[in-house]
Amino acid sequence: MSQYYNMGDEVLWNPATGVSRLFLAQVAAFERELGIPSGIGHMEADDSEVDPVGLARFAEELVGRYLRGSHPVAAALSEGFTAVVAALAANARIPLDLGEGDRADRLRELVHGVRPAVSG
């Protein structure tokens, strides 16, 4: 089984159901932490509608927080989720500034690594 993250008629991501449940739990946690909605709609009948405006704002805040953060544990806890959200934004053709430096390079590497799975 799998679930679909759609933007209109376009499928942005089609992960396995277990991966999707884990992702949505992290979405909820980071929405609370950042204090803004993600633009990722509720899962209904294995489909979630993604609002590109909301996703853009959420992804920008999430990436910015990851890049500016100074706490190594917070970075470790958020790194994979941030990469998946940035890859989802890339699939939605949302431009993100991934910055410069070691942490930005690591994020680019992760986004590149997860992007094929996210787009399929």
C-alpha positions as CSV (number, residue, x, y, z in Angstrom):
1,M,0.0,0.0,0.0
2,S,1.0,3.6,-0.5
3,Q,-0.3,7.1,-0.1
4,Y,-0.3,10.0,-2.4
5,Y,0.7,13.6,-1.8
6,N,-0.9,15.6,-4.7
7,M,-0.8,19.2,-5.9
8,G,-3.9,19.3,-8.1
9,D,-3.6,16.5,-10.6
10,E,0.1,16.1,-10.1
11,V,1.5,13.4,-7.7
12,L,4.4,14.9,-5.8
13,W,5.2,11.9,-3.7
14,N,3.9,8.3,-3.3
15,P,5.5,6.7,-0.2
16,A,4.6,3.5,1.5
17,T,1.9,3.8,4.1
18,G,4.2,3.3,7.1
19,V,6.6,6.0,5.8
20,S,3.7,8.3,5.2
21,R,2.5,7.8,8.8
22,L,5.9,8.6,10.2
23,F,6.2,11.6,7.9
24,L,2.8,13.0,8.9
25,A,3.7,12.6,12.6
26,Q,6.8,14.7,12.0
27,V,4.8,17.2,10.0
28,A,2.5,17.7,13.1
29,A,5.5,18.0,15.4
30,F,7.2,20.6,13.3
31,E,4.0,22.6,12.7
32,R,3.7,22.9,16.4
33,E,7.4,23.8,16.8
34,L,7.4,26.4,14.0
35,G,4.0,27.7,14.8
36,I,2.8,27.6,11.2
37,P,0.9,25.1,9.0
38,S,2.8,23.0,6.6
39,G,0.5,23.2,3.6
40,I,0.2,19.4,3.7
41,G,-3.4,18.4,3.9
42,H,-4.9,15.6,6.0
43,M,-4.7,12.1,4.6
44,E,-8.1,11.0,3.3
45,A,-8.6,7.8,1.4
46,D,-4.8,7.5,0.8
47,D,-4.6,11.0,-0.6
48,S,-3.3,14.3,0.8
49,E,-3.6,17.6,-1.1
50,V,-0.6,19.9,-0.8
51,D,-1.0,23.6,-0.9
52,P,2.1,25.0,-2.6
53,V,1.9,28.4,-0.9
54,G,1.7,26.8,2.6
55,L,4.4,24.3,1.7
56,A,6.7,27.1,0.5
57,R,6.4,29.0,3.7
58,F,6.8,25.9,5.9
59,A,9.8,24.6,3.9
60,E,11.5,28.1,4.0
61,E,11.1,28.3,7.8
62,L,12.2,24.7,8.3
63,V,15.3,25.0,6.1
64,G,16.2,28.3,7.6
65,R,15.9,27.0,11.1
66,Y,18.0,23.9,10.2
67,L,20.7,26.1,8.6
68,R,20.8,28.7,11.3
69,G,20.6,26.3,14.3
70,S,23.5,25.8,16.6
71,H,22.4,22.8,18.6
72,P,23.9,19.6,17.2
73,V,21.1,17.4,18.6
74,A,18.4,19.6,17.1
75,A,20.2,19.4,13.8
76,A,20.4,15.7,13.9
77,L,16.7,15.3,14.9
78,S,15.5,17.6,12.0
79,E,18.0,16.8,9.3
80,G,16.2,13.9,7.5
81,F,12.7,15.5,7.8
82,T,14.1,18.8,6.5
83,A,15.6,17.0,3.5
84,V,12.3,15.3,2.7
85,V,10.3,18.5,2.9
86,A,12.9,20.3,0.7
87,A,12.7,17.5,-1.8
88,L,8.9,17.6,-1.8
89,A,9.1,21.4,-2.3
90,A,11.5,20.8,-5.3
91,N,9.0,18.4,-6.8
92,A,6.4,21.1,-6.4
93,R,8.8,23.5,-8.2
94,I,9.1,25.7,-5.1
95,P,12.6,27.4,-5.1
96,L,14.4,27.2,-1.8
97,D,17.6,28.9,-0.7
98,L,19.7,26.1,0.7
99,G,22.4,28.5,1.7
100,E,26.2,27.9,2.0
101,G,28.4,26.0,4.3
102,D,28.8,22.5,5.7
103,R,25.3,22.1,6.9
104,A,23.9,23.5,3.6
105,D,26.1,21.1,1.6
106,R,24.9,18.2,3.8
107,L,21.2,19.2,3.2
108,R,21.8,19.4,-0.6
109,E,23.3,15.9,-0.5
110,L,20.3,14.5,1.4
111,V,17.8,16.2,-0.8
112,H,19.5,14.8,-3.9
113,G,19.5,11.3,-2.2
114,V,15.8,11.3,-1.3
115,R,14.5,13.2,-4.3
116,P,14.2,10.2,-6.7
117,A,12.1,8.3,-4.1
118,V,10.0,11.4,-3.4
119,S,9.2,12.0,-7.0
120,G,8.2,8.4,-7.7
